[in-house]
Amino acid sequence: MEEMKEQEQLMAVYKRLGELRRSGVKMKDIASEVDMPPNVLSALYATVLPAFVSSVGQLGFDGALTEALANVNNLSRKRLMDSLEGLYGHLMAFRPGNDSLAGQPSAFLKSLEKLSVASESKIGALEGMYMSYSCSSSLRTLKAEPFYFTSAGEGRGLVVGRKSVHGVVREGIGIIQERQILYLLLNAFQEPDFSLVSVYLQLPFLERIHYLRGLYLVPDYNKNPIARRIVLVKMDERYTPERFREIAARLIPREEFTETEKLLYDYTCEDGDLIKMCTLPSPKLDLRDLKGEKELLSFYGRSEESSEA
């Protein structure tokens, strides 16, 4: 019974691949959709499946599949059978538009999930709890917010968390790119509201991590984006929920700066270290509006400095 199901799926896969190829979809785009190397998928379509379909009536399922797979060296029977269910499901659901992947965001979403899972094995010395330092979006002062990086376990991905100055913890995913870059992606608010926080961190070539620096993109309270510098200082080599709950996020006024916090403020909160946009009530948005936006932001900046003085 199982062999009959697998035989029907193999034949359906062959038919569907043919339909997609005849409609102009490139093999590399199909391979991306089904998460299979293009050379393996090409060998399956051009060599294995034609041989299997033509001989299964005479040799039976086992004999036909064994003979067909003997013609290629990059695909084993176990690998094919392990991936058959997913391959069949993805191909049957694949509906290309004019562009081979038009209207198909699933390939990108699958890539995010795949990269996060792969990053779990690379976390190494990055795991632990950190205090982040950046410039507050409401006042020109130093904002300190705890972060943690940990493994979700069982190959489920790299988890990151941030506690805001309001005491709310939000979790997201981390993606390590070639041990040089760490991307953090998380939601600033509680579902169903969504406001993407993204952090780009450069990874030092060190066995023991003490500091991470990068750029931080987050919406302000009016959902206008702000890009600024951020520095993460490691506090603990391991993440424990109990310890993380004890760590407070806060805004640190200048008169309370330690020597270290003064250095962090100078790095993250100078005039050139914060880029902000604002929404203009303009029905046309021309080049004069762009100039007006910068003048408005400059005015607000001066007002903040005057109030702090």
ZAKESE-665899 format. One record per residue (C-alpha): residue number from 1; residue in one letter; y, z, x. Coordinates in steps of 0.2 Angstrom, whole numbers, always signed. Example, Ala and Ser with C-alpha at 12.3 -4.5 7.8 and 13.67 -1.06 7.14 Angstrom:
! residues 2
[atom 1, "A", [-22, +39, +62]]
[atom 2, "S", [-5, +36, +68]]
! end
This chain:
! residues 309
[atom 1, "M", [+0, +0, +0]]
[atom 2, "E", [+12, +4, +14]]
[atom 3, "E", [+8, -12, +23]]
[atom 4, "M", [+12, -22, +8]]
[atom 5, "K", [+29, -14, +7]]
[atom 6, "E", [+32, -17, +25]]
[atom 7, "Q", [+26, -35, +23]]
[atom 8, "E", [+38, -38, +9]]
[atom 9, "Q", [+52, -30, +18]]
[atom 10, "L", [+50, -40, +34]]
[atom 11, "M", [+49, -56, +23]]
[atom 12, "A", [+65, -50, +14]]
[atom 13, "V", [+74, -47, +30]]
[atom 14, "Y", [+69, -64, +37]]
[atom 15, "K", [+76, -72, +21]]
[atom 16, "R", [+92, -62, +21]]
[atom 17, "L", [+96, -66, +39]]
[atom 18, "G", [+94, -84, +35]]
[atom 19, "E", [+106, -83, +21]]
[atom 20, "L", [+119, -74, +31]]
[atom 21, "R", [+117, -86, +46]]
[atom 22, "R", [+118, -102, +34]]
[atom 23, "S", [+134, -94, +26]]
[atom 24, "G", [+142, -94, +44]]
[atom 25, "V", [+140, -75, +48]]
[atom 26, "K", [+138, -73, +67]]
[atom 27, "M", [+123, -64, +73]]
[atom 28, "K", [+134, -51, +83]]
[atom 29, "D", [+142, -47, +67]]
[atom 30, "I", [+126, -44, +58]]
[atom 31, "A", [+120, -34, +72]]
[atom 32, "S", [+135, -23, +71]]
[atom 33, "E", [+132, -20, +53]]
[atom 34, "V", [+114, -15, +55]]
[atom 35, "D", [+117, -5, +71]]
[atom 36, "M", [+105, -16, +82]]
[atom 37, "P", [+108, -25, +98]]
[atom 38, "P", [+112, -43, +95]]
[atom 39, "N", [+99, -50, +107]]
[atom 40, "V", [+85, -39, +99]]
[atom 41, "L", [+91, -45, +81]]
[atom 42, "S", [+91, -63, +88]]
[atom 43, "A", [+73, -62, +94]]
[atom 44, "L", [+68, -54, +78]]
[atom 45, "Y", [+75, -68, +68]]
[atom 46, "A", [+72, -83, +79]]
[atom 47, "T", [+54, -79, +86]]
[atom 48, "V", [+46, -64, +78]]
[atom 49, "L", [+48, -66, +60]]
[atom 50, "P", [+45, -85, +59]]
[atom 51, "A", [+28, -82, +68]]
[atom 52, "F", [+24, -67, +57]]
[atom 53, "V", [+28, -76, +40]]
[atom 54, "S", [+18, -92, +45]]
[atom 55, "S", [+2, -83, +50]]
[atom 56, "V", [+2, -67, +39]]
[atom 57, "G", [-9, -77, +26]]
[atom 58, "Q", [-22, -81, +39]]
[atom 59, "L", [-22, -66, +51]]
[atom 60, "G", [-17, -52, +39]]
[atom 61, "F", [-2, -40, +42]]
[atom 62, "D", [-8, -31, +58]]
[atom 63, "G", [-14, -47, +66]]
[atom 64, "A", [+1, -57, +62]]
[atom 65, "L", [+13, -44, +67]]
[atom 66, "T", [+4, -41, +84]]
[atom 67, "E", [+4, -59, +88]]
[atom 68, "A", [+22, -62, +83]]
[atom 69, "L", [+28, -47, +94]]
[atom 70, "A", [+18, -54, +109]]
[atom 71, "N", [+31, -68, +110]]
[atom 72, "V", [+45, -56, +114]]
[atom 73, "N", [+48, -42, +127]]
[atom 74, "N", [+63, -33, +120]]
[atom 75, "L", [+55, -27, +104]]
[atom 76, "S", [+40, -16, +101]]
[atom 77, "R", [+30, -13, +85]]
[atom 78, "K", [+35, +5, +85]]
[atom 79, "R", [+53, +1, +87]]
[atom 80, "L", [+53, -12, +73]]
[atom 81, "M", [+43, -1, +61]]
[atom 82, "D", [+55, +14, +64]]
[atom 83, "S", [+70, +4, +61]]
[atom 84, "L", [+63, -7, +47]]
[atom 85, "E", [+69, +4, +32]]
[atom 86, "G", [+87, +5, +38]]
[atom 87, "L", [+87, -13, +43]]
[atom 88, "Y", [+81, -19, +26]]
[atom 89, "G", [+94, -7, +17]]
[atom 90, "H", [+109, -12, +27]]
[atom 91, "L", [+105, -31, +26]]
[atom 92, "M", [+102, -30, +7]]
[atom 93, "A", [+119, -21, +5]]
[atom 94, "F", [+129, -32, +17]]
[atom 95, "R", [+142, -42, +7]]
[atom 96, "P", [+153, -52, +20]]
[atom 97, "G", [+169, -59, +14]]
[atom 98, "N", [+179, -74, +22]]
[atom 99, "D", [+179, -64, +38]]
[atom 100, "S", [+162, -58, +43]]
[atom 101, "L", [+166, -40, +41]]
[atom 102, "A", [+181, -42, +28]]
[atom 103, "G", [+181, -27, +16]]
[atom 104, "Q", [+167, -19, +26]]
[atom 105, "P", [+174, -3, +34]]
[atom 106, "S", [+157, +5, +35]]
[atom 107, "A", [+154, -3, +52]]
[atom 108, "F", [+169, +7, +59]]
[atom 109, "L", [+164, +23, +50]]
[atom 110, "K", [+146, +21, +57]]
[atom 111, "S", [+154, +19, +74]]
[atom 112, "L", [+164, +36, +72]]
[atom 113, "E", [+148, +45, +67]]
[atom 114, "K", [+138, +37, +81]]
[atom 115, "L", [+151, +41, +94]]
[atom 116, "S", [+152, +59, +88]]
[atom 117, "V", [+134, +62, +89]]
[atom 118, "A", [+133, +54, +106]]
[atom 119, "S", [+147, +65, +112]]
[atom 120, "E", [+137, +81, +107]]
[atom 121, "S", [+126, +78, +123]]
[atom 122, "K", [+142, +76, +134]]
[atom 123, "I", [+151, +92, +129]]
[atom 124, "G", [+146, +102, +144]]
[atom 125, "A", [+160, +112, +151]]
[atom 126, "L", [+172, +107, +137]]
[atom 127, "E", [+163, +119, +125]]
[atom 128, "G", [+172, +134, +121]]
[atom 129, "M", [+188, +141, +113]]
[atom 130, "Y", [+206, +136, +118]]
[atom 131, "M", [+224, +141, +114]]
[atom 132, "S", [+235, +125, +112]]
[atom 133, "Y", [+253, +124, +115]]
[atom 134, "S", [+265, +112, +108]]
[atom 135, "C", [+282, +110, +101]]
[atom 136, "S", [+285, +117, +83]]
[atom 137, "S", [+290, +103, +70]]
[atom 138, "S", [+301, +115, +61]]
[atom 139, "L", [+310, +124, +76]]
[atom 140, "R", [+312, +120, +94]]
[atom 141, "T", [+300, +133, +100]]
[atom 142, "L", [+283, +135, +107]]
[atom 143, "K", [+268, +134, +94]]
[atom 144, "A", [+252, +142, +99]]
[atom 145, "E", [+236, +137, +89]]
[atom 146, "P", [+218, +141, +93]]
[atom 147, "F", [+205, +127, +95]]
[atom 148, "Y", [+187, +127, +97]]
[atom 149, "F", [+174, +113, +103]]
[atom 150, "T", [+156, +116, +99]]
[atom 151, "S", [+140, +106, +96]]
[atom 152, "A", [+134, +105, +77]]
[atom 153, "G", [+116, +105, +84]]
[atom 154, "E", [+101, +94, +80]]
[atom 155, "G", [+110, +79, +84]]
[atom 156, "R", [+124, +80, +71]]
[atom 157, "G", [+139, +78, +82]]
[atom 158, "L", [+153, +87, +91]]
[atom 159, "V", [+163, +99, +80]]
[atom 160, "V", [+181, +103, +83]]
[atom 161, "G", [+191, +116, +74]]
[atom 162, "R", [+210, +121, +74]]
[atom 163, "K", [+218, +137, +66]]
[atom 164, "S", [+236, +133, +60]]
[atom 165, "V", [+251, +145, +61]]
[atom 166, "H", [+247, +148, +43]]
[atom 167, "G", [+230, +155, +48]]
[atom 168, "V", [+220, +141, +40]]
[atom 169, "V", [+205, +134, +50]]
[atom 170, "R", [+201, +115, +48]]
[atom 171, "E", [+186, +106, +56]]
[atom 172, "G", [+184, +89, +62]]
[atom 173, "I", [+175, +78, +75]]
[atom 174, "G", [+177, +76, +93]]
[atom 175, "I", [+173, +59, +103]]
[atom 176, "I", [+171, +59, +121]]
[atom 177, "Q", [+174, +42, +129]]
[atom 178, "E", [+166, +40, +146]]
[atom 179, "R", [+170, +58, +151]]
[atom 180, "Q", [+188, +53, +154]]
[atom 181, "I", [+195, +54, +136]]
[atom 182, "L", [+192, +66, +122]]
[atom 183, "Y", [+198, +62, +104]]
[atom 184, "L", [+200, +75, +91]]
[atom 185, "L", [+201, +70, +73]]
[atom 186, "L", [+203, +82, +58]]
[atom 187, "N", [+212, +85, +42]]
[atom 188, "A", [+227, +95, +41]]
[atom 189, "F", [+224, +100, +23]]
[atom 190, "Q", [+211, +105, +11]]
[atom 191, "E", [+202, +91, +2]]
[atom 192, "P", [+205, +81, -8]]
[atom 193, "D", [+222, +80, +1]]
[atom 194, "F", [+221, +71, +17]]
[atom 195, "S", [+233, +71, +32]]
[atom 196, "L", [+225, +65, +48]]
[atom 197, "V", [+228, +75, +64]]
[atom 198, "S", [+223, +66, +80]]
[atom 199, "V", [+224, +73, +97]]
[atom 200, "Y", [+221, +62, +113]]
[atom 201, "L", [+216, +73, +128]]
[atom 202, "Q", [+214, +67, +146]]
[atom 203, "L", [+198, +75, +154]]
[atom 204, "P", [+199, +81, +172]]
[atom 205, "F", [+185, +77, +184]]
[atom 206, "L", [+181, +96, +186]]
[atom 207, "E", [+165, +106, +183]]
[atom 208, "R", [+175, +120, +176]]
[atom 209, "I", [+189, +116, +163]]
[atom 210, "H", [+204, +127, +163]]
[atom 211, "Y", [+218, +116, +156]]
[atom 212, "L", [+218, +100, +145]]
[atom 213, "R", [+233, +90, +142]]
[atom 214, "G", [+237, +75, +130]]
[atom 215, "L", [+246, +69, +115]]
[atom 216, "Y", [+246, +76, +97]]
[atom 217, "L", [+250, +66, +82]]
[atom 218, "V", [+252, +75, +66]]
[atom 219, "P", [+262, +74, +50]]
[atom 220, "D", [+276, +86, +46]]
[atom 221, "Y", [+278, +95, +30]]
[atom 222, "N", [+286, +79, +22]]
[atom 223, "K", [+271, +69, +28]]
[atom 224, "N", [+282, +60, +42]]
[atom 225, "P", [+273, +58, +58]]
[atom 226, "I", [+277, +67, +74]]
[atom 227, "A", [+270, +63, +91]]
[atom 228, "R", [+272, +77, +105]]
[atom 229, "R", [+264, +83, +120]]
[atom 230, "I", [+250, +97, +119]]
[atom 231, "V", [+242, +108, +132]]
[atom 232, "L", [+225, +117, +129]]
[atom 233, "V", [+222, +133, +139]]
[atom 234, "K", [+203, +138, +139]]
[atom 235, "M", [+201, +156, +133]]
[atom 236, "D", [+182, +157, +132]]
[atom 237, "E", [+167, +147, +138]]
[atom 238, "R", [+158, +148, +121]]
[atom 239, "Y", [+163, +147, +103]]
[atom 240, "T", [+159, +162, +92]]
[atom 241, "P", [+166, +162, +74]]
[atom 242, "E", [+168, +181, +75]]
[atom 243, "R", [+179, +180, +90]]
[atom 244, "F", [+189, +165, +84]]
[atom 245, "R", [+194, +174, +68]]
[atom 246, "E", [+202, +187, +79]]
[atom 247, "I", [+213, +175, +88]]
[atom 248, "A", [+230, +172, +80]]
[atom 249, "A", [+241, +157, +79]]
[atom 250, "R", [+259, +160, +80]]
[atom 251, "L", [+277, +153, +84]]
[atom 252, "I", [+283, +161, +101]]
[atom 253, "P", [+302, +164, +102]]
[atom 254, "R", [+310, +160, +119]]
[atom 255, "E", [+315, +178, +122]]
[atom 256, "E", [+296, +183, +121]]
[atom 257, "F", [+290, +170, +134]]
[atom 258, "T", [+279, +175, +148]]
[atom 259, "E", [+281, +165, +164]]
[atom 260, "T", [+266, +154, +159]]
[atom 261, "E", [+273, +151, +142]]
[atom 262, "K", [+290, +146, +149]]
[atom 263, "L", [+281, +133, +160]]
[atom 264, "L", [+272, +127, +145]]
[atom 265, "Y", [+288, +126, +134]]
[atom 266, "D", [+296, +116, +148]]
[atom 267, "Y", [+282, +103, +148]]
[atom 268, "T", [+280, +101, +129]]
[atom 269, "C", [+296, +105, +121]]
[atom 270, "E", [+310, +95, +131]]
[atom 271, "D", [+320, +81, +122]]
[atom 272, "G", [+309, +67, +128]]
[atom 273, "D", [+292, +76, +123]]
[atom 274, "L", [+294, +74, +104]]
[atom 275, "I", [+294, +58, +94]]
[atom 276, "K", [+298, +60, +76]]
[atom 277, "M", [+300, +48, +61]]
[atom 278, "C", [+308, +52, +44]]
[atom 279, "T", [+307, +43, +27]]
[atom 280, "L", [+323, +34, +23]]
[atom 281, "P", [+329, +32, +5]]
[atom 282, "S", [+332, +14, +8]]
[atom 283, "P", [+327, +0, -4]]
[atom 284, "K", [+329, -13, +10]]
[atom 285, "L", [+325, -5, +27]]
[atom 286, "D", [+334, -17, +39]]
[atom 287, "L", [+339, -14, +57]]
[atom 288, "R", [+354, -4, +52]]
[atom 289, "D", [+343, +8, +43]]
[atom 290, "L", [+333, +10, +59]]
[atom 291, "K", [+349, +15, +69]]
[atom 292, "G", [+353, +27, +55]]
[atom 293, "E", [+336, +36, +56]]
[atom 294, "K", [+339, +40, +74]]
[atom 295, "E", [+356, +46, +71]]
[atom 296, "L", [+349, +57, +57]]
[atom 297, "L", [+336, +64, +68]]
[atom 298, "S", [+348, +67, +82]]
[atom 299, "F", [+359, +77, +70]]
[atom 300, "Y", [+345, +88, +64]]
[atom 301, "G", [+340, +91, +82]]
[atom 302, "R", [+358, +97, +86]]
[atom 303, "S", [+358, +108, +70]]
[atom 304, "E", [+342, +116, +76]]
[atom 305, "E", [+349, +120, +93]]
[atom 306, "S", [+365, +127, +86]]
[atom 307, "S", [+355, +139, +74]]
[atom 308, "E", [+344, +145, +88]]
[atom 309, "A", [+359, +148, +99]]
! end
